[in-house]
Amino acid sequence: MHRLDDAFDPVGVWRLVAYYDVDEAGRTSDGPLGSAPQGMLVYTADGHLSVSMMRALDGAGGGTETFMGYAGRWHLEGARMVHEVAVSAHPHIVGTDMVREVELDGEDLLLGGTAQIEGRPQRRLLRWRRAAAFERTGAPAAT
């Protein structure tokens, strides 16, 4: 994995590869959308974004959510991606900035951050792959 360079351009369509919770020791477990989530993330050249994620159609893998989605504006601040939420399936995040650390891992974009879940901090990691690469190789096994 490596940090972003000045040439990085997130504009385009990304498909969700994996969504993990990460514990204090760095171990991963299924995130809130279960073991096989599906999703799309769209960054436009004029600074807008839209993200939609859902549990697998067959309901596999449990999880506490069935759908997550929001839209708004985006910008990079060094190695951090800022999503300015304008609309959301979760009204409590409307008007907030979702700040994520950004790394690249081959063709994958990793967005990580910490949220307050049931009164405690929970680290989460989302692995996205450009749609063209995702569709060429099929839904990859999560790493």
N, C-alpha and C positions, 0 to 999 in steps of 0.2 A: 504494500500500500504506500501511497505517497500523497503529499500535500498538493494542493492546487498550484499551478503556475499561471502566469499572466495570460497564457493562450487559452485557458479553459473557458469554454462557452457552453453553458447548460441548456441553451435554447433548443427546444425540440420536445419529442415525446419519449417518456421513460416508462418502463413496465416494472412492476414490483416483483422482485425475486424472493425476498425474505423480509420478515418483520420480527425482530427478536427483543425480548427483555434480556438485560445483562445484569448479573448480580455483582456484588462488591469484589468477588474473586475473579471476575471476567468470564464466568460461565454463562452460556446462553440457554434460554428456554423459549418456548413459543410465546409470541406476543399476544395482544388482545384479540387478534383475528385468527388465532389458531395456527396450525402447522403448515397450511398451504394457502396463504392469503393471495388475493389477486388485486391488482391496482394499476392505475395509470396516473402519471404526473406529467403535466404540460407546462413548460416555460415558454413564453412568447418573447420575441425580440423587443417588444415595447414595454416589458417589465410586468406582465400579468402572469398569473399561474392558476392552475386548477389541479386538485388532487382528489381522486376517488379511490377508496380501498374497501374491500369486502372479504368476508370469510368465503372459503371455497364453496362453489355451488352445491356440492354434496354435503356441506356442513361439517366436513372432516376437521378434526383437530381441536374441537372445542373452542375455547376462547370466550371472552366476556362480551364482545361486540359482534355485530353483524355487518355494520357499515360505518365508515368514517369518511368524511369529505369536507373540503373547504376550498375557497378561492379568494384571490386578492391580488396583491402585488409582491414582487420579489426583488431582492438585490443582494449582491455579495459584499461582505465586509471582510476582506482578507480571506481567511480559511473558514469563515462562517457564512452560512446562507440564512437570510432573514426572509421569512414569509409574513407579510402583513395581512392578517386575516380580515376580509370584508364580509364574507358570508360563510356559514358553516352548518353542518348537521348537528354540531354541539354549540349552542348559543353562547355558552360561557367563554369561548375563545374568540368570538367576534370582537374586533377592535384591538386584539392583542398582536404582538409580534412573536412568532414561533422561530426561535433562533436555534440553528443546527450546526454542529461542526461538520465540515465537508472533507472527505478524502476520496481519492480515486484508487480503485483496485482493478487494474486491467480495464475492461470495458464498463465496469460497474462504478456507480456513484453511491457512496456511503454517506447517509445523513444520520447523525447521532445527536441525542439530546437527553435531558433529564426533565421529567414531569413529576408533579406531586400526585401520587396515586394513593388514595385512602390515608392521607396524612403523612406519607413518607416519600422520599425521593426515589424515583424509578428510572434507571437509564434504559433507553430504547435505541435500537439501531435498525435502520431501514436500508436495504440493499436494492438499488434500482439499476436497470440495464436499458440502454437505448433501445427503443422499440424495434428498429430494424435488426439489431443483433439478437434480441430476444425472440423475434419471430423466425429468424433464420435457424436458430438452434433449438427452438421449442422452450417450454418452461423448464429451466435448469434446476437441478438439485441444489438446494440451499447449501451454502458452505459455512 
